[in-house]
Amino acid sequence: MSAAANGEPLLQAKDASIEFGGLKALQRFNLEIRQGDLQGLIGPNGAGKTTAFNVLTGVYEPTSGDVFVCGQRVNGKKPHRINRLGLARTFQNIRLFRALTALDNVRVACLSESRPVFSAERLAALRREGGAWAWMANGLDAWNNYYDWWRALLLAPGFLREEEELTRRAEQLLEVMGLSHRRDEEARNLPYGEQRRLEIARALGTRPRVLLLDEPAAGMNTREKADLMVLIRRLREQFSLGILVIEHDMKLVMGICEQITVLDHGETIAVGTPEKVRADRKVIEAYLGDSYLETHPEAAQEAAR
Amino acid sequence: MVESAAPAATPALLPAWARGVTPVVIALGALAFAQWSSGGSPFFVYIASVVGVNCILAVSLNIVNGMTGQFSIGHAGFMAVGAYTAGKISLAFADTAVAGVPVVASDQLFLLISLLAGGTGAALFGFLVGLPSLRLRGDYLAIVTLGFGEIIRVIVQNTPALGAALGLSGIPQTSTLFMVWFWVFVTVLVARRIAHSSHGRSLWAIREDEVAAEAMGVDTTAYKVRSFVISSFFAGVAGGLFAHFIPIINPNSFGFVKSMEVVVMVVAGGLGSTTGAIVAAVALTLLPEGLRTAFNAFSSDPALAQKADQIRMPIYGLLLVVLMLARPQGLFGTREVWDVLPRWLPRRRKGVA
């Protein structure tokens, strides 16, 4: 049991539901991730796992229920805002910037490291005041941006320094993910496993506090999967993350996750430790069909325990 | 790694504060020299100006269509806004001059002011058109920009104050090679510096995968609008320049055909390649003239020359078809000239930008 009680939840879903014209893709989904957590999200194909990710990251707005990132309610916020609050993700079907080099893929994610005229904290404070102050914060933010463009166009010394820092940080991330040798290679030319790792490096570039990994092991061989397990654990320590993994590979999920949520048809059918989930009757039914339990009494017996 | 030195960390010839302005100073000097030494035939000046304007249009459209991956086909509309704004301002100040400086300097100053006004007007329109439409994805922007271009044309055509269909004449013809190519230089410099900044990388990211870019913290809508505004600004400046060396500007100069001409330049040069846009703009502007000359040389019979003049447009089209079949990604793809040309040129680091 690693640190479960590490303060406030960084990512929290409270009864989040989403419907697509009558289809209940996700129903009353609950989740809490704190720093140091390593949780899994599993379920048969079409169970709503990726939908859950999309709701958490703001691609979809939940039709009811709430999502909180670092204590802030993020319903209806745009994905880039939510990302800036500390939530980063990878994609099931790899979505790298294919024509960009590995380095540039990571550098895109590192983008807002600039030191603006009005600091992010001050703007956040203004936004909390609400009303006219929030409007003013938006105006100041626009000014920040304007200023930043001019610095880039005029090659201001501070801008060049920042670019260098940014490049260094991106290089470090590539190194962490073992991709230094691919620095100047276009993302589309990388082998599959390296593309997956590059996506993680890119996600880390945004300085997340919670990392969502959507089937990180898909298409990997046994050896790569084993490496990935080690890697995910290491990332959690090194970057003080909370991690949520969607994965079909049971060995991987059961091997690294401390808590697992099981979805089926958008409903949460089980939550708990790997041992508990593995023996859950509903889970076995969802994965193998109810007839399985009848024909395999030993599994039914275990499920009953 | 050995080669991990960032491009910015190459041995600095200049102190940091000077790196931003040095190219501008050098360019100003070179352009002044070119202006002074050319003098040249009016025809040469005219052609060089047209080429320059097309370069500005192509390079600026490339920021939206190439870097950001949005498909805008109404560039001539923004050009028109710039042309008429700048033209009207110059007309209003036609009889005014700054006291105490040579007439040429005074003319250029007023030209610069009207160009900036034209560019700003176009940028404003870019913002107004872009803000609602860039939230949409894919082809919708093409339709909106197409509509915008036509609306501008029709409005001008029916506004007596803008000369309606007859066009606006009497604009002081104060454009110089210096001014045109100074703006070409500025456009290219801005495009290149955007491409080499985090802003540029965000634009590339949007082109590659909008969903992923958004998930990585890129404010995609804002970035698209910004690239659109910058692009419109330079289109407006190009229009303003155009108005100052073409005796009469009329709405048909800024129709759909002009927009497509610019799109063709960008696509032919390679979406995302600034140098490609320049090469294509120069080539596709000179090609009709070159063909005319070639046909004229073929026969001195004026009737045949006229026939040749008719046939050169189909040839122009045919060349484009061949180019697209042979290199669908355009001349340089997303790369720049120095990434593509053989090794005798010092090779830059691989990749886009």
Chai-1 contact restraints between the chains, C-beta under 6 A:
chainA,res_idxA,chainB,res_idxB,connection_type,confidence,min_distance_angstrom,max_distance_angstrom,comment,restraint_id
A,P79,B,E214,contact,1.0,0.0,6.0,A-B,restraint_1
A,P79,B,A215,contact,1.0,0.0,6.0,A-B,restraint_2
A,H80,B,E214,contact,1.0,0.0,6.0,A-B,restraint_3
A,H80,B,G217,contact,1.0,0.0,6.0,A-B,restraint_4
A,H80,B,V218,contact,1.0,0.0,6.0,A-B,restraint_5
A,H80,B,D219,contact,1.0,0.0,6.0,A-B,restraint_6
A,N83,B,G217,contact,1.0,0.0,6.0,A-B,restraint_7
A,R84,B,G217,contact,1.0,0.0,6.0,A-B,restraint_8
A,R89,B,A215,contact,1.0,0.0,6.0,A-B,restraint_9
A,R95,B,D209,contact,1.0,0.0,6.0,A-B,restraint_10
A,R95,B,A212,contact,1.0,0.0,6.0,A-B,restraint_11
A,F97,B,A205,contact,1.0,0.0,6.0,A-B,restraint_12
A,F97,B,E208,contact,1.0,0.0,6.0,A-B,restraint_13
A,F97,B,D209,contact,1.0,0.0,6.0,A-B,restraint_14
A,R98,B,E208,contact,1.0,0.0,6.0,A-B,restraint_15
A,A99,B,E208,contact,1.0,0.0,6.0,A-B,restraint_16
A,A99,B,T334,contact,1.0,0.0,6.0,A-B,restraint_17
A,A99,B,V352,contact,1.0,0.0,6.0,A-B,restraint_18
A,L100,B,W204,contact,1.0,0.0,6.0,A-B,restraint_19
A,L100,B,V352,contact,1.0,0.0,6.0,A-B,restraint_20
A,T101,B,G351,contact,1.0,0.0,6.0,A-B,restraint_21
A,D104,B,R201,contact,1.0,0.0,6.0,A-B,restraint_22
A,R107,B,R201,contact,1.0,0.0,6.0,A-B,restraint_23
A,V108,B,R201,contact,1.0,0.0,6.0,A-B,restraint_24
A,V108,B,A205,contact,1.0,0.0,6.0,A-B,restraint_25
A,V108,B,M216,contact,1.0,0.0,6.0,A-B,restraint_26
A,A109,B,M216,contact,1.0,0.0,6.0,A-B,restraint_27
A,L111,B,S198,contact,1.0,0.0,6.0,A-B,restraint_28
A,L111,B,S202,contact,1.0,0.0,6.0,A-B,restraint_29
A,A152,B,R193,contact,1.0,0.0,6.0,A-B,restraint_30
A,A152,B,S197,contact,1.0,0.0,6.0,A-B,restraint_31
A,A152,B,H199,contact,1.0,0.0,6.0,A-B,restraint_32
A,L153,B,V190,contact,1.0,0.0,6.0,A-B,restraint_33
A,L153,B,R193,contact,1.0,0.0,6.0,A-B,restraint_34
A,L154,B,G20,contact,1.0,0.0,6.0,A-B,restraint_35
A,L155,B,R19,contact,1.0,0.0,6.0,A-B,restraint_36
A,L155,B,G20,contact,1.0,0.0,6.0,A-B,restraint_37
A,P157,B,A16,contact,1.0,0.0,6.0,A-B,restraint_38
A,P157,B,W17,contact,1.0,0.0,6.0,A-B,restraint_39
A,L160,B,A8,contact,1.0,0.0,6.0,A-B,restraint_40
A,E163,B,A8,contact,1.0,0.0,6.0,A-B,restraint_41
A,E164,B,A6,contact,1.0,0.0,6.0,A-B,restraint_42
A,E164,B,A8,contact,1.0,0.0,6.0,A-B,restraint_43
A,T167,B,A6,contact,1.0,0.0,6.0,A-B,restraint_44
A,S180,B,M1,contact,1.0,0.0,6.0,A-B,restraint_45
A,D184,B,R349,contact,1.0,0.0,6.0,A-B,restraint_46
A,D184,B,K350,contact,1.0,0.0,6.0,A-B,restraint_47
A,T206,B,M216,contact,1.0,0.0,6.0,A-B,restraint_48
A,T206,B,G217,contact,1.0,0.0,6.0,A-B,restraint_49
